[in-house]
Amino acid sequence: MGLLAALISGLLFGVGLMVSGMANPAKVLGFLDLAGRWDPSLAFVMVGAIAVGSIAFLFAKRRKKSLLGLPMQIPASTNVTMRLVLGSAVFGVGWGLAGFCPG
């Protein structure tokens, strides 16, 4: 059951990326081009994803087990480390150079 849920979740995520335009390198690069012809449409996609994810995390924090009966594994650390900052920077640079959403 867990593998089927993972497959369905992955497919839904991929379709969401395609529908939102995040799989289109020109659209992604237009969003990242703040000094040129900036395309803010992907910002709305990100804000929507953050809102949905925040609501899901609020509910998940109150649960001991997932809907599939597995233990909840929510990160406990909120520390911002140099490793996190550097990893985020590498992620952003790679995203900007390639123009593909890494999702």
ROVEX-965656 format. One record per residue (C-alpha): residue number from 1; residue in three letters; y, z, x. Coordinates in steps of 0.02 Angstrom, whole numbers, plus 50000, padded with zeros to 5 digits. Each point is the difference from the previous one (the first is absolute). Example, Ala and Ser with C-alpha at 12.3 -4.5 7.8 and 13.67 -1.06 7.14 Angstrom:
<sites>
SITE, drenlum, semar, north, up, east
SITE, 1, Ala, 49775, 50390, 50615
SITE, 2, Ser, 50172, 49967, 50069
</sites>
This chain:
<sites>
SITE, drenlum, semar, north, up, east
SITE, 1, Met, 50000, 50000, 50000
SITE, 2, Gly, 50118, 50040, 50144
SITE, 3, Leu, 49978, 49827, 50077
SITE, 4, Leu, 50036, 49915, 49835
SITE, 5, Ala, 50158, 50105, 49978
SITE, 6, Ala, 50055, 49955, 50177
SITE, 7, Leu, 49969, 49815, 49968
SITE, 8, Ile, 50097, 50002, 49836
SITE, 9, Ser, 50143, 50099, 50080
SITE, 10, Gly, 50010, 49879, 50146
SITE, 11, Leu, 49999, 49849, 49887
SITE, 12, Leu, 50135, 50075, 49890
SITE, 13, Phe, 50106, 50041, 50153
SITE, 14, Gly, 49979, 49823, 50069
SITE, 15, Val, 50047, 49920, 49834
SITE, 16, Gly, 50152, 50114, 49992
SITE, 17, Leu, 50054, 49942, 50174
SITE, 18, Met, 49982, 49819, 49948
SITE, 19, Val, 50092, 50020, 49834
SITE, 20, Ser, 50143, 50099, 50081
SITE, 21, Gly, 50027, 49869, 50135
SITE, 22, Met, 49954, 50112, 50145
SITE, 23, Ala, 49872, 49873, 50058
SITE, 24, Asn, 50136, 49867, 50019
SITE, 25, Pro, 50067, 50008, 50180
SITE, 26, Ala, 50165, 49916, 49952
SITE, 27, Lys, 50033, 50131, 49866
SITE, 28, Val, 49955, 50143, 50118
SITE, 29, Leu, 50109, 49933, 50139
SITE, 30, Gly, 50142, 49974, 49875
SITE, 31, Phe, 49984, 50183, 49953
SITE, 32, Leu, 50003, 50055, 50182
SITE, 33, Asp, 50150, 49888, 50044
SITE, 34, Leu, 50138, 50127, 49967
SITE, 35, Ala, 50131, 49903, 50099
SITE, 36, Gly, 49965, 49831, 49918
SITE, 37, Arg, 49950, 49948, 49825
SITE, 38, Trp, 49922, 50164, 49946
SITE, 39, Asp, 49876, 49993, 49855
SITE, 40, Pro, 49994, 50174, 49919
SITE, 41, Ser, 49858, 49960, 49878
SITE, 42, Leu, 49866, 50081, 50107
SITE, 43, Ala, 50101, 50161, 50003
SITE, 44, Phe, 49970, 50014, 49813
SITE, 45, Val, 49814, 49974, 50028
SITE, 46, Met, 50000, 50140, 50130
SITE, 47, Val, 50100, 50119, 49890
SITE, 48, Gly, 49878, 49968, 49857
SITE, 49, Ala, 49851, 50031, 50114
SITE, 50, Ile, 50076, 50161, 50066
SITE, 51, Ala, 50034, 50061, 49823
SITE, 52, Val, 49822, 49965, 49942
SITE, 53, Gly, 49927, 50076, 50159
SITE, 54, Ser, 50108, 50156, 49984
SITE, 55, Ile, 49940, 50030, 49823
SITE, 56, Ala, 49820, 49975, 50054
SITE, 57, Phe, 50020, 50124, 50143
SITE, 58, Leu, 50075, 50130, 49883
SITE, 59, Phe, 49844, 49991, 49893
SITE, 60, Ala, 49883, 49989, 50150
SITE, 61, Lys, 50071, 50159, 50080
SITE, 62, Arg, 49943, 50100, 49847
SITE, 63, Arg, 49821, 49937, 50006
SITE, 64, Lys, 49854, 50059, 50106
SITE, 65, Lys, 49895, 49844, 49969
SITE, 66, Ser, 50041, 49817, 49973
SITE, 67, Leu, 49957, 49906, 49841
SITE, 68, Leu, 49840, 49943, 50087
SITE, 69, Gly, 49952, 50180, 50038
SITE, 70, Leu, 50042, 49992, 50186
SITE, 71, Pro, 50103, 50137, 50085
SITE, 72, Met, 50187, 49966, 50007
SITE, 73, Gln, 50062, 49968, 50177
SITE, 74, Ile, 50189, 50011, 50000
SITE, 75, Pro, 50086, 50020, 50170
SITE, 76, Ala, 50067, 50176, 50024
SITE, 77, Ser, 50116, 49964, 50146
SITE, 78, Thr, 50181, 49951, 49968
SITE, 79, Asn, 50052, 50000, 50184
SITE, 80, Val, 50093, 49847, 50063
SITE, 81, Thr, 49934, 49974, 50176
SITE, 82, Met, 50046, 49875, 50135
SITE, 83, Arg, 49830, 49919, 49974
SITE, 84, Leu, 50041, 49972, 49816
SITE, 85, Val, 50173, 49929, 50039
SITE, 86, Leu, 49933, 49882, 50134
SITE, 87, Gly, 49857, 49943, 49889
SITE, 88, Ser, 50122, 49965, 49859
SITE, 89, Ala, 50112, 49902, 50118
SITE, 90, Val, 49855, 49894, 50063
SITE, 91, Phe, 49947, 49970, 49820
SITE, 92, Gly, 50176, 49944, 49952
SITE, 93, Val, 50021, 49886, 50151
SITE, 94, Gly, 49831, 49920, 49968
SITE, 95, Trp, 50042, 49975, 49817
SITE, 96, Gly, 50167, 49922, 50044
SITE, 97, Leu, 49928, 49883, 50132
SITE, 98, Ala, 49854, 49940, 49896
SITE, 99, Gly, 50083, 50002, 49829
SITE, 100, Phe, 49837, 50053, 49916
SITE, 101, Cys, 49981, 50163, 49908
SITE, 102, Pro, 49864, 50094, 50095
SITE, 103, Gly, 49925, 50060, 49836
</sites>
